[in-house]
Amino acid sequence: MPYFVYRVTRERALTPLEIFEEFKPAKDFCRQQRKAQARDDSDNIRLIFAEHKKEAEMLLREKHKPSAPLEEWEG
C-alpha cells in the first residue's frame, strides 16, 4: 500500500503533495516540507498509509474523538 502526503488546512481542505511506496522517503519528504513552511503557516503536512487516494482522503477528513481526560493521578 502506498504512503500519501497531503497539506491539510484548518478547514480540512486537502492538497495532495506526493505518493511514496516506502515509508522512509515519505517521512523524509514530510520533514522537509514542514521545515520549509513559514512560521505563520497553520497548514499541517500529513502522512497517511492507505490502499488508494480516496481512502487516504476519507481518513484525513475523519473527525477523531478527543482522548480521555487525564485522571488526577496521571497529571
Buried (B, 14 or more C-beta within 10 A) or exposed (E): EBBBBBBBEEEEEBEEBBEBEEEEEBBEBBEEBEEEEEEEEEBEBBBBBBEEBEBBBEEBEEEEEEEEEEEEEEE
